[in-house]
Amino acid sequence: MGTDKAFLGLGGVTLLGRALNLARSVVPRTCIIGDKEKFQNFGEVIEDVHKECGPLGGIHAALVNTTTDFNFILGVDLPFVKKAFVEYLFYRAHKTSAIVTVPRAESRLQPLCAVYRKEFADIAQRSLHSGHNKIDPLFAEVQTEIVSEEELALQRFPASMFRNLNTPADWEQAKLDGKFG
């Protein structure tokens, strides 16, 4: 992207602000996983225990710093996710004993818009210690509840809400679309 995505504006609100607003509308405690110096003015910040390990390091940091069994993880670059979907995701997570409840959209799992039980921290820790930073392969090691594309459609949640912003072109298109938050 060439700049920190968290501070990109979309509809007058930064991507970080959008993610925080969404999470705060659904859960009582919201934390930012990242650099304290950079994010301390925006809310409670938890720094990665395993630096430079990507999203799995962030998920691990979040889960080792929570007392809550069910934890919503949201990537900052997913500005199209709706509150109704997050509520549905929690509903699904509470109906199962799965360790992870994760949607599948456009034939891909969406691990940065999922509900993780606290115990996933142990799985993440083991993986990180062995030098493996990928999230998806870990789902085969735990009971995982997948919200299918068909179920998303049945519940009227468009797969396009998982479109993330990775490039300047993605960001420009999102500004033109104006269908966020």
PEURHU-V736709 format. One record per residue. N is the residue number from 1. RES is the residue in one letter. PSI is psi in whole degrees, 0 to 359 (NA if undefined). Layout:
BEGIN
N RES PSI
N RES PSI
END
This chain:
BEGIN
1 M 330
2 G 351
3 T 168
4 D 116
5 K 327
6 A 330
7 F 7
8 L 141
9 G 144
10 L 113
11 G 33
12 G 4
13 V 138
14 T 160
15 L 322
16 L 314
17 G 319
18 R 313
19 A 317
20 L 316
21 N 316
22 L 308
23 A 317
24 R 337
25 S 349
26 V 325
27 V 151
28 P 331
29 R 125
30 T 133
31 C 152
32 I 131
33 I 117
34 G 200
35 D 121
36 K 316
37 E 320
38 K 325
39 F 358
40 Q 336
41 N 357
42 F 351
43 G 187
44 E 131
45 V 135
46 I 127
47 E 150
48 D 138
49 V 319
50 H 98
51 K 150
52 E 33
53 C 15
54 G 200
55 P 326
56 L 322
57 G 322
58 G 318
59 I 316
60 H 311
61 A 317
62 A 314
63 L 329
64 V 348
65 N 22
66 T 154
67 T 359
68 T 137
69 D 314
70 F 126
71 N 125
72 F 125
73 I 129
74 L 125
75 G 143
76 V 340
77 D 26
78 L 69
79 P 357
80 F 357
81 V 136
82 K 152
83 K 317
84 A 324
85 F 316
86 V 318
87 E 318
88 Y 320
89 L 317
90 F 319
91 Y 312
92 R 318
93 A 321
94 H 343
95 K 2
96 T 166
97 S 12
98 A 150
99 I 328
100 V 137
101 T 116
102 V 137
103 P 154
104 R 129
105 A 139
106 E 43
107 S 17
108 R 141
109 L 153
110 Q 74
111 P 346
112 L 23
113 C 68
114 A 164
115 V 125
116 Y 135
117 R 151
118 K 324
119 E 346
120 F 340
121 A 322
122 D 319
123 I 315
124 A 316
125 Q 312
126 R 316
127 S 314
128 L 319
129 H 331
130 S 5
131 G 15
132 H 120
133 N 3
134 K 140
135 I 308
136 D 317
137 P 336
138 L 338
139 F 334
140 A 343
141 E 347
142 V 163
143 Q 121
144 T 130
145 E 118
146 I 126
147 V 108
148 S 165
149 E 323
150 E 319
151 E 319
152 L 312
153 A 317
154 L 323
155 Q 3
156 R 37
157 F 113
158 P 139
159 A 335
160 S 344
161 M 347
162 F 7
163 R 120
164 N 166
165 L 102
166 N 342
167 T 161
168 P 326
169 A 320
170 D 316
171 W 314
172 E 318
173 Q 320
174 A 320
175 K 322
176 L 320
177 D 317
178 G 22
179 K 58
180 F 161
181 G NA
END
